[in-house]
Amino acid sequence: MTRTDPADVPRPDAQLHLGVFFQGVNHWTIWSDPASGSQIHPDSYRRVAQTAERGLFDAFFLGEGLRLREVGGRIHDLDVAGRPDAVTQLAALAAQTDRIGLVSTTNTTFNEPADLARRLAGLDLLSDGRAGWNVVTTDNAWTGENFRRGGYLDHAERYVRAEQFLAAARAIWDGQGDLVRVRSSQFSIDVRPSLPRSRQGHPVIFQAGDSGAGRDFAARNADVIFSAHGTDFDDALAFAADIRARLRAAGRPEDDIRILPGTSIVIGATEAEAEEKAAWVRREQITPATALAQASLVWSRDLSDHDPDGPLPKVDPLPPDDSGAFGSARVRDADAIVRQWREQADANGWSLRDTVINLGQRTRGHVGTPAGLADKFGRFVREGAIDGFNVSPYLVPHGLDDIVEQLVPALQERGLYRTVYTGTTLREHLGLRPAAGDVRGGRRDRQEHR
């Protein structure tokens, strides 16, 4: 039953949290628009981060790039050369911002705990307690070729290493000059930490895995979990209930984690204008090269020599290629997808590109007016389906302007969003309890970790 009384919700005073994800490597950003700026120039990072801070966002997220992506042994058409190290770039942004959190997406597969823990602790100190770490793993062999170990861990083992890596990093952050000894199946470390704690204790931990193993990892370890469950209300609520159950099973309070689905947001003055704008965004995102790349994933074939404005390939898809050469391991029941695509293409007179635009992989997003979106998001957050969103702008560096100038005021009018920063650290922005070992939470005496 739909609730009509605004107070008749589980979290009547909850407010929405917002982060921005500067992707850098993706086909969702519209590269061809004249308003599109550089994906690697420091000024682009600065402008996005400062716009988000003007909009009172919780955090700015930046991913690492260890190697240019490959598809079928060739460099991906939309990858970017020259991206800086994420922690280094965020350290520069610490001097150009005052309050917004600065989160590095950095993997545990090809880094080492003592080195990364020190770099992240340094960012936390430089930003006066605004650092976060999005803990990820990496499985592809072509990235591993840049490192001695290569692509050496299967999916389950990557999470084992990630959990032991994070435990080692936390032990190092809590060490405070004492000798820290870490002994596990992945690591044998003796290190004496040389940096003091930051104002927030240590970086906030984010995690984005959606598999069962990923959700369990988040429930045991994370402060914030990203998800792909933020568009449909019932789906989002089911995901939130699952995470809270896993938190209880892990011995944590069910409100001990923040759920921030990734999303895109398209805003118009009217619903019709918003829908028209969203259709333009979708067409601009699916360039001819992107259409061929997405079709190649479905067919598990190299379709780069096909005409994107011509018909769909007449050949059938190949069986899934476990090597991941075309990303086909992520495509389930390709034969059924191809049948649907052919039926719709024949019925509508669609080209290959038209078909991908209408039926292919999509961003998970929200489209509407500022007032309509504010009301929608109010339901999501106050009924406990989400805590906020991590926004991927479809245009850089101006993609947040509509959100900051139109959506944020609508949220504030409804009491759904802060009007000023009330804290100074990322942990405070997110409303998280103090970290174990926090300067205000008491020292945790743990010099040896096994």
For each residue, the residues with C-beta under 8 A, 3 or more apart:
1:
2:
3: 8 9 383
4: 8
5: 8
6: 9 12
7: 12
8: 3 4 5
9: 3 6 12 382 383
10: 382 383 384
11: 14 381 382 383 384
12: 6 7 9 382
13: 415
14: 11 381 382 384 387 416
15: 381 415 416 417 418
16: 377 378 381 387 388 389 411 416 417
17: 58 258 260 387 388 389 429 430
18: 52 55 56 57 58 388 389 390 391 403 417
19: 52 57 58 59 60 61 101 103 260 388 389 390 391
20: 48 49 52 57 59 60 61 390 391 392 393 400
21: 61 63 262 390 391 392
22: 44 45 48 60 61 62 63 396
23: 26 28 29 63 392
24: 39 40 62 63 65 80 83
25: 63 65 69 76 78 79 80 83
26: 23 29 78 392
27: 78 285 286 287 290 293
28: 23 264 285 363 392 394
29: 23 26 36 39 285 392 393 394 395 396 399
30: 33 36 281 284 285 394 395
31: 36 39 78 287
32: 36 284 287
33: 30 36 284 395
34:
35: 395 398
36: 29 30 31 32 33 395 396
37: 41 43 44 47 396 397 398
38: 41 43 44
39: 24 29 31 44 80 83 396
40: 24 44 80 81 82 83 84
41: 37 38 44 45
42: 45 46 84 89 92
43: 37 38 46 47 397
44: 22 37 38 39 40 41 47 48 396 397
45: 22 41 42 48 49 62 89 92 93
46: 42 43 49 50 93 96
47: 37 43 44 50 51 397
48: 20 22 44 45 51 52 60 393 396 397 399 400
49: 20 45 46 52 53 60 93 96 97 100 102
50: 46 47 53 54 96 97
51: 47 48 54 55 397 400 401 404
52: 18 19 20 48 49 55 57 60 100 400 404
53: 49 50 56 57 60 97 98 99 100
54: 50 51 404
55: 18 51 52 400 403 404 408
56: 18 53 408 417 418 419 420 421
57: 18 19 20 52 53 60 100
58: 17 18 19 100 101 388 426 429 430
59: 19 20 100 101 102 103 132 426 429
60: 19 20 22 48 49 52 53 57 90 93 97 100 101 102 103
61: 19 20 21 22 103 105 132 134 206 390
62: 22 24 45 86 89 90 102 103 104 105
63: 21 22 23 24 25 86 105 134
64: 83 85 86 104 105 106 107
65: 24 25 68 80 83
66: 107 110 138 143 146 147
67: 142 143 145 146
68: 65 75 76 79 80 81
69: 25 75 76 79 142
70: 73 74 75 76 142
71: 74 76 293 296 325 326 327
72: 296 302 325 326
73: 70 325
74: 70 71
75: 68 69 70 79
76: 25 68 69 70 71 79 293
77: 289 290 293
78: 25 26 27 31 289 290
79: 25 68 69 75 76
80: 24 25 39 40 65 68 83
81: 40 68
82: 40
83: 24 25 39 40 64 65 80
84: 40 42 88 89
85: 64 88 89
86: 62 63 64 89 90 104 105 106
87: 90 91 104 106 119 120 122 123
88: 84 85 91 92
89: 42 45 62 84 85 86 92 93
90: 60 62 86 87 93 94 102 103 104 123 127 131
91: 87 88 94 95 122 123 126 127
92: 42 45 88 89 95 96
93: 45 46 49 60 89 90 96 97 102
94: 90 91 97 102 123 126 127 130
95: 91 92 126
96: 46 49 50 92 93
97: 49 50 53 60 93 94 100 102
98: 53
99: 53 130 421 424 429
100: 49 52 53 57 58 59 60 97 130
101: 19 58 59 60 130 131 132 204 425 426 429 430
102: 49 59 60 62 90 93 94 97 123 127 130 131 132 426
103: 19 59 60 61 62 90 131 132 133 134 204 206 426
104: 62 64 86 87 90 120 123 131 132 133 134
105: 61 62 63 64 86 134 136
106: 64 86 87 111 116 120 133 134 135 136
107: 64 66 110 111 136 137 138
108: 111 135 136 137 158 161 162 165 166
109: 137 138 139 144 153 158 161 162
110: 66 107 138 143 144 146 147 149
111: 106 107 108 115 116 165
112: 115 116
113: 116 117 165 168 169 172 182 187 189
114: 117 118 168 172 189 191
115: 111 112 118 119
116: 106 111 112 113 119 120 169
117: 113 114 120 121 168 169 172 173 193
118: 114 115 121 122 172 193 194 195
119: 87 115 116 122 123
120: 87 104 106 116 117 123 124 131 133 169 203
121: 117 118 124 125 172 173 193 195 198 202 203
122: 87 91 118 119 125 126 195
123: 87 90 91 94 102 104 119 120 126 127 131 203
124: 120 121 127 129 130 131 198 200 202 203
125: 121 122 128 195 196 198
126: 91 94 95 122 123
127: 90 91 94 102 123 124 130 131 198
128: 125 198 199 424 425
129: 124 198 199 200 424 425 426 427
130: 94 99 100 101 102 124 127 200 424 425 426
131: 90 101 102 103 104 120 123 124 127 198 203 204 426
132: 59 61 101 102 103 104 203 204 205 206 224 426
133: 103 104 106 120 169 203 204 205 206
134: 61 63 103 104 105 106 206 207 208 226
135: 106 108 162 165 166 205 206 207 221 222
136: 105 106 107 108 207 208
137: 107 108 109 153 158 159 161 162 209
138: 66 107 109 110 143 144 158
139: 109 151 153 154 155 158
140: 143 144 151 324
141: 144 145 150 151
142: 67 69 70 145 151
143: 66 67 110 138 140 146 147 151
144: 109 110 138 140 141 147 149 150 151 152
145: 67 141 142 150 151
146: 66 67 110 143
147: 66 110 143 144 150
148:
149: 110 144 152
150: 141 144 145 147
151: 139 140 141 142 143 144 145
152: 144 149
153: 109 137 139 157 158 161
154: 139 157 158
155: 139 158 159 211 213
156: 159 160 213
157: 153 154 160 161
158: 108 109 137 138 139 153 154 155 161 162
159: 137 155 156 162 163 209 213 214 217
160: 156 157 163 164 185 186
161: 108 109 137 153 157 158 164 165 186
162: 108 109 135 137 158 159 165 166 217
163: 159 160 166 167 217 220 221
164: 160 161 167 168 184 185 186 187
165: 108 111 113 135 161 162 168 169 186 187
166: 108 135 162 163 169 170 205 221
167: 163 164 170 171 182 184 449
168: 113 114 117 164 165 171 172 182 184 187 189 449
169: 113 116 117 120 133 165 166 172 173
170: 166 167 173 174 202 436 437
171: 167 168 174 175 180 182 446 447 449
172: 113 114 117 118 121 168 169 175 180 182 189 191 193
173: 117 121 169 170 193 197 201 202 203 437
174: 170 171 202 436 437 443 444 446
175: 171 172 178 179 180 191 192 193 447
176: 193 196 197 443
177: 192 193 194
178: 175 192 193 447
179: 175 190 191 192 447
180: 171 172 175 189 190 191 192 193 447 448 449
181: 189 190 447 448 449
182: 113 167 168 171 172 187 188 189 190 191 449 450
183: 187 188 189 449 450
184: 164 167 168 187 188 450
185: 160 164
186: 160 161 164 165
187: 113 164 165 168 182 183 184
188: 182 183 184
189: 113 114 168 172 180 181 182 183
190: 179 180 181 182
191: 114 172 175 179 180 182
192: 175 177 178 179 180
193: 117 118 121 172 173 175 176 177 178 180
194: 118 177
195: 118 121 122 125
196: 125 176
197: 173 176 201 202 437 438 439
198: 121 124 125 127 128 129 131 201 202 425
199: 128 129 424 425 439
200: 124 129 130 203 204 425 426 427 428 434 435 438
201: 173 197 198 427 434 435 436 437 438 439 440 441
202: 121 124 170 173 174 197 198 435 437 438
203: 120 121 123 124 131 132 133 173 200 426
204: 101 103 131 132 133 200 223 224 426 427 430 432
205: 132 133 135 166 221 222 223 224
206: 61 103 132 133 134 135 222 223 224 225 226
207: 134 135 136 214 217 218 221 222 224 225 226
208: 134 136 214 225 226 227
209: 137 159 213 214 215 217 218
210: 214 215 227 228
211: 155 214 215
212: 215 216
213: 155 156 159 209 216 217
214: 159 207 208 209 210 211 217 218
215: 209 210 211 212 218 219 225 242 243 246
216: 212 213 219 220 246 250
217: 159 162 163 207 209 213 214 220 221 222
218: 207 209 214 215 221 222 225 243 246 257
219: 215 216 222 243 246 247 249 250 252 257
220: 163 216 217 250 252
221: 135 163 166 205 207 217 218
222: 135 205 206 207 217 218 219 225 257
223: 204 205 206 256 257 258 427 430 432
224: 132 204 205 206 207 257 258 259 260 430
225: 206 207 208 215 218 222 243 257 258 259 260
226: 134 206 207 208 260 261 262 390
227: 208 210 230 236 239 259 260 261 262
228: 210 261 262 364
229: 232 235 236 238 239 240 261
230: 227 236 261 262 263 364 380 385 386 389
231: 235 236 261 263 364 365 366
232: 229 235 236
233: 236 237 379 380 383 385
234: 237 238
235: 229 231 232 238 239
236: 227 229 230 231 232 233 239 240 261 380 385 386
237: 233 234 240 241 383 384 385
238: 229 234 235 241 242
239: 227 229 235 236 242 243 259 385
240: 229 236 237 243 244 259 384 385 386
241: 237 238 244 245
242: 215 238 239 245 246
243: 215 218 219 225 239 240 246 247 257 259
244: 240 241 247 248 254 255
245: 241 242 248 249 254
246: 215 216 218 219 242 243 249 250
247: 219 243 244 250 252 253 254 256 257
248: 244 245 251 252 254
249: 219 245 246
250: 216 219 220 246 247
251: 248
252: 219 220 247 248 256 257
253: 247 256
254: 244 245 247 248
255: 244
256: 223 247 252 253 433
257: 218 219 222 223 224 225 243 247 252
258: 17 223 224 225 387 388 430 431 432
259: 224 225 227 239 240 243 386 387 388
260: 17 19 224 225 226 227 386 387 388 389 390
261: 226 227 228 229 230 231 236 364 386 389 390
262: 21 226 227 228 230 364 389 390 391 392
263: 230 231 363 364 365 366 389 390 391 392
264: 28 281 363 364 365 366 391 392 393 394
265: 365 366 367 373 389 391 402 403 407
266: 274 277 278 281 365 366 367 368 394
267: 274 277 368 369 370 373 402 403 406 407
268: 271 272 273 274 275 276 277 367 368 369
269: 273 274 369
270: 273 274 369
271: 268 274 275 368 369 372
272: 268 275 276
273: 268 269 270 276 277
274: 266 267 268 269 270 271 277 278 367 368 369
275: 268 271 272 278 279 367
276: 268 272 273 279 280
277: 266 267 268 273 274 280 281 367
278: 266 274 275 281 282 365 367
279: 275 276 282 283
280: 276 277 283 284
281: 30 264 266 277 278 284 285 394
282: 278 279 285 286 357 362
283: 279 280 286 357
284: 30 32 33 280 281 287
285: 27 28 29 30 281 282 290 363 394
286: 27 282 283 290 291 294 353 356 357 360
287: 27 31 32 284 290 291
288: 291 292 308 309 353
289: 77 78 292 293 308
290: 27 77 78 285 286 287 293 294 356
291: 286 287 288 294 295 308 352 353 356 357 360
292: 288 289 295 296 303 304 306 308 352
293: 27 71 76 77 289 290 296 297
294: 286 290 291 297 298 356 360 361
295: 291 292 298 299 303 306 312 313 352 356 360
296: 71 72 292 293 299 300 301 302 303 304 326
297: 293 294 300 326 327 328 330 331 361
298: 294 295 317 328 331 334 337 338 341
299: 295 296 303 313 315 317 318 326 334 338
300: 296 297 317 318 319 320 321 326 328 331 334
301: 296 313 315 317 318 326
302: 72 296 305 326
303: 292 295 296 299 306 313
304: 292 296
305: 302
306: 292 295 303 310 313 352
307: 310 352
308: 288 289 291 292 351 352 353
309: 288 351 352 353
310: 306 307 351 352
311: 314 345 351 352
312: 295 338 341 342 345 352 355
313: 295 299 301 303 306 352
314: 311
315: 299 301
316: 335 338
317: 298 299 300 301 334 335 337 338
318: 299 300 301 321 328
319: 300
320: 300 328 329 331 334
321: 300 318 324 325 326 328 329
322: 329
323:
324: 140 321 327 328 329
325: 71 72 73 321 328
326: 71 72 296 297 299 300 301 302 321
327: 71 297 324 330 331
328: 297 298 300 318 320 321 324 325 331 334
329: 320 321 322 324
330: 297 327
331: 297 298 300 320 327 328 334 337
332:
333: 336 337
334: 298 299 300 317 320 328 331 337 338
335: 316 317 338 339
336: 333 339 340
337: 298 317 331 333 334 340 341
338: 298 299 312 316 317 334 335 341 342
339: 335 336 342 343
340: 336 337 343 344 359
341: 298 312 337 338 344 345 355 359
342: 312 338 339 345 346
343: 339 340 346 347
344: 340 341 347 348 350 355 358 359
345: 311 312 341 342 348 349 350 351 352 354 355
346: 342 343 349
347: 343 344
348: 344 345 354 358
349: 345 346
350: 344 345 354 355 358
351: 308 309 310 311 345 354 355
352: 291 292 295 306 307 308 309 310 311 312 313 345 355 356
353: 286 288 291 308 309 356 357
354: 345 348 350 351 357 358
355: 312 341 344 345 350 351 352 358 359 360
356: 286 290 291 294 295 352 353 359 360
357: 282 283 286 291 353 354 360
358: 344 348 350 354 355
359: 340 341 344 355 356
360: 286 291 294 295 355 356 357
361: 294 297
362: 282 365
363: 28 263 264 285 392 394
364: 228 230 231 261 262 263 264
365: 231 263 264 265 266 278 362
366: 231 263 264 265 266 373 376 377
367: 265 266 268 274 275 277 278
368: 266 267 268 271 274 372 373 376
369: 267 268 269 270 271 274 372 373
370: 267 373 374 406 407 409 410
371: 374 375 410
372: 271 368 369 375 376
373: 265 267 366 368 369 370 376 377 407 410
374: 370 371 377 378 407 410 411 413 414 416
375: 371 372 378 379 414
376: 366 368 372 373 379 380
377: 16 366 373 374 380 381 389 411 416
378: 16 374 375 381 382 411 414 416
379: 233 375 376 382 383 385
380: 230 233 236 376 377 383 385 386
381: 11 14 15 16 377 378 384 385 386 387 388 416
382: 9 10 11 12 14 378 379 416
383: 3 9 10 11 233 237 379 380
384: 10 11 14 237 240 381
385: 230 233 236 237 239 240 379 380 381
386: 230 236 240 259 260 261 380 381 389
387: 14 16 17 258 259 260 381
388: 16 17 18 19 58 258 259 260 381
389: 16 17 18 19 230 260 261 262 263 265 377 386
390: 18 19 20 21 61 226 260 261 262 263
391: 18 19 20 21 262 263 264 265 400 403
392: 20 21 23 26 28 29 262 263 264 363
393: 20 29 48 264 396 398 399 400
394: 28 29 30 264 266 281 285 363 399
395: 29 30 33 35 36 398 399
396: 22 29 36 37 39 44 48 393 399
397: 37 43 44 47 48 51
398: 35 37 393 395 401
399: 29 48 393 394 395 396
400: 20 48 51 52 55 391 393 403 404
401: 51 398 404 405
402: 265 267 405 406 407
403: 18 55 265 267 391 400 406 407 408
404: 51 52 54 55 400 401 407 408
405: 401 402 408 409
406: 267 370 402 403 409 410
407: 265 267 370 373 374 402 403 404 410 411
408: 55 56 403 404 405 411 412 417
409: 370 405 406 412 413
410: 370 371 373 374 406 407 413 414
411: 16 374 377 378 407 408 414 416 417
412: 408 409 415 416 417 418 419
413: 374 409 410
414: 374 375 378 410 411
415: 13 15 412
416: 14 15 16 374 377 378 381 382 411 412
417: 15 16 18 56 408 411 412
418: 15 56 412 421 422
419: 56 412
420: 56
421: 56 99 418 424 429
422: 418 428
423: 427 428 429
424: 99 128 129 130 199 421 428
425: 101 128 129 130 198 199 200 428 429
426: 58 59 101 102 103 129 130 131 132 200 203 204 429 430
427: 129 200 201 204 223 423 430 432 434 435
428: 200 422 423 424 425 431 432
429: 17 58 59 99 101 421 423 425 426
430: 17 58 101 204 223 224 258 426 427
431: 258 428
432: 204 223 258 427 428 435
433: 256
434: 200 201 427 438 440 441
435: 200 201 202 427 432 438 441
436: 170 174 201 441 444
437: 170 173 174 197 201 202 441 442 443 444
438: 197 200 201 202 434 435 441 442
439: 197 199 201
440: 201 434
441: 201 434 435 436 437 438
442: 437 438
443: 174 176 437
444: 174 436 437
445:
446: 171 174 449
447: 171 175 178 179 180 181
448: 180 181
449: 167 168 171 180 181 182 183 446
450: 182 183 184
